[in-house]
């Protein structure tokens, strides 16, 4: 998912993690147990609406980590170590958010 112009970078080991989340989302959307939809087009539109914001944030954090160790996912939420500051506090991705 994410932005096709900026692929998921390997720095945060998130490619496989995001693939698992994608599979889970697709499984729920098209599962008979949840009855969201049987229409493939509508199901994929829902999938994109649900998954794209999170995948894009993870992708951004992964790209940031390529530039600075301080941008690594979760380091920015370590309040006991002042050296772990991100370039933009509004765009940091905390370990808590990743584990939701």
Secondary structure, DSSP 8 states (H G I E B T S, - for coil): ---TTS---GGGT-HHHHHHHHHHHHHHHT-TTTT--S-HHHHHHHHHHHHHHHHHHHHHHHHHHHH-GGGSTTGGG-TT-TT---S-GGG---HHHHT-
